[in-house]
């Protein structure tokens, strides 16, 4: 079971055999999984706040999203080149396109205008053409589904650890 939980592919070798670390210490595996859950919950909260702010066209979210998209571009590009050399530059190019496009849109003159106070005044005087409740339902169902899937996956790992303890 430790092999199933602890093998992490870090870098691919030229012979397509992963360099891996096997964690056999159950306490370490539990601490590692708890830390990863905390990191993911923190990043999820940050992304939710930025998404909410972008939806409300708040100026601070523009720069936070640019920073997050830049970090994501660097991480995805480097992981495609270093972590999966079979994908190479093509994989890095395809993985980085969405975050680079978002960064471009936020930094463009049109993006600057949308986050300006003048645009906020125009928006305040314009009637919304479709109900906000429909938007919230659409925006909420997909993250909720992913959250449920993550919870099921997390509980499966915890059950696997408990079974290993009972049988091992």
Number of C-alpha atoms within 10 A of each C-alpha: 14 15 12 11 17 19 15 14 13 14 17 17 13 9 6 11 10 16 12 14 12 13 18 14 10 16 10 12 17 15 11 14 17 13 12 12 14 12 12 12 12 12 12 14 12 14 16 13 13 21 15 13 16 17 10 12 18 16 15 12 21 20 14 15 20 19 13 15 19 17 13 17 21 13 14 20 22 15 19 21 19 17 18 19 17 14 15 16 14 13 17 22 17 13 18 20 13 14 20 17 12 16 21 13 14 20 15 11 10 11 15 14 14 16 19 14 13 11 14 16 10 9 12 10 9 9 7 9 6 8 8 10 9 10 10 10 10 11 11 11 11 11 13 11 11 11 13 12 12 13 12 12 12 15 12 12 16 14 12 16 17 12 12 13 11 8 6 7
